Amino acid sequence: MKKLKIAGIIVTAMVGLFLLIAAFLPSHYTVERSIVINHPDSLVFMQVADFNNWIKWNPWTELERTAENIISGPPGSVGAKWSWKGKKIGAGVMEIIEIEPYRLVHSKVVLVEPQKNVTDDIWEFEPTPEGVKVTWRNSGELAYPTGRFFGLFREFLLGGQFEHGLQNLKARCEKLQS
């Protein structure tokens, strides 16, 4: 009986420690990557703003080519939506909620599977002497307690995917310009 009581105290202490540590972890995350693409901002902008183009270069479509993709609404406009469902990439919906031609595309992302989450996906375009600097940013809240622990790995997981996606975007723009 004494061993059982000690085990109960240890488990309770571990759970308490887990909850205490989670309370001090960030409740919000932001992952951001940028690239300079030596092409007109109008070409680059429409590769991001039109989901019909987006699915041709983003890293998740590349990961699962057989996923179901549904694009609706006016391309490159507020209200345009892209929904997806796949075994590897899960399911979700991305909707453009703000757009400023050649400067900004802001979308709300609602992930349904494998975990539920709502994030902001923001693209900024800045003219440079070399072409256009493209910045891709994703941010969102981290649920207490487990989401905060997973938040420690967001930069590592999303950052690499963003870098890959930006390289794909650059390659696609170069292909379209040639």
N, C-alpha and C positions, 0 to 999 in steps of 0.2 A: 504494500500500500504506500509505503514511504517513497519508493522509486516512482510510482505513478504520480504522486504529488510533486516530486522534483521535476519530472518530465513536463507536467502541466505548467509549473512555474517557468521553466525554460521556454516552452512554446509561447506562453503569454508574454514573456520578456522579448522574445524575438519579434512577435507581431507588433508589440508596442514600439520597439526600435524601428521596425520597417515604417510604421505610421509616422513616427517622429521625424525620421530622416526625410520622408516624402514631404512633410510639412515645410521643410527648409529648401526643397528643390524648386527650381523655377516653375511657374504655372503657365508660362507662355514660351513659345519658341519662334525663331526666325531663321530660315536658311536662305542664303543668297549667293548667286554666282553671276559673273558677267563675262562678256566676250565682245571683241570688236570685230564686226563683219564689214568687209570692204565691198559693200554694195549699197545701192540706194535705199534710204529708209522706207520708201513706199513698198519695195519688194519684200524687205525683211518684216515690216509691220504686218503685211497681209498673210505671211506664213504663220504668224501667231494669232492674229485676230480672226481668221477664218478657220473654223474647226475642220473643214474639209481638207485644208492644207496641214493643220496641226497634227492630225493622225498619221501623216506621211513621214514625220521626222521625230516625234516624241519618243522617249525611251521605253514607255510602257507598251505602246502598240508594237514596237519592235520586239519586245519580250514575249508577246503573245499575239501573233498575227491572226489567229482564229477567233479572237474575242469578238463578241457582238458589239458593234458601234452604231449608235443612232445619233444623227446630227439633225437638229431642228432649229427653226427660227431664222431670221435674216442674217446671212453670213457677215461677220465683221461688225455686228451691231449689238447694242444692249438687248438682252433677251435671247441671243443665240445660245443654244445648249448642245452639249455633247454628253451622251450617256454611254456607259460601257459596262460590259459584264463578261468576265472570263474566269477560268479556273485559277490562273496564276496571278492575275492583276486585280481580282476581286470585282466589285461593282461600285459605281458611283455616278455622279452627275456634276458637270462643270457648266456654270452659266455666267456669261458676261454681264456684269452689273454696272460697269462704267467703262467708257472708251473715249479717248481723245486721239484722233487720227495722228499717226506717226509719232506719238508721244507716250501713250499709256493704254494698257489693256488690264482691267481689274476683273477677276472672276471669283465667284464663290464656288468652292468645291465641297460637295457633300459626299463623303465616303460612306458606303453602306456595308460593304463586306471587304475584308474580313473583320474590320472593326469599324464602329460608327465614329465619325469625326467630321467637323466642319472647319474648313480652312480658307484663307484668302490667298489667291494666286495673283501676283502682280508682276506685270512686265512693263519696263520703262525703256524708252528708246531716246538716245541722246546723240545728235549729230557730232561727228568728230572729223578732223581733217582726213582720217583714214577711211571713213565710212560712217558707221553707226555703232555706238556702244549699246549693247543689249544687256539689260539686267533682269534676271529672273529671281523673284522672291516669293517664298511661301511662308506663311505664319499662321499660328493658331494657338488655341488654349490647350493645356495639358491637364487631363482629368486627374483628380486626386483619388487614390494614391498611385496606382500602377502607371497611369499615363505619364506621370512626372519622372518615373524611373526610365520608361521608354524614351522620354524626351532627351535623355542623356545621349542617345544614339541617333537622333534625328539628323544632326549635322553630318555624321558619317554616312548614314544611309541615303538621305536625299541629296546631299552635296555631290556625291559621285554620279547619281542619276541626272542631276541638273547639268553637270559638266558634260556628260555624254550627250544629253539632249541638245545643249548649245552647240557642240561640235557637229551633231547631225543637222541642226538648223543651218549652220554655216556652210556645210557641204551641199545641202539642198539649194541654198541661195546661189552658190557658185555654179551648180549644175544648171540652174534655170537661167543664169546670165550667159552661159557659154553657147 
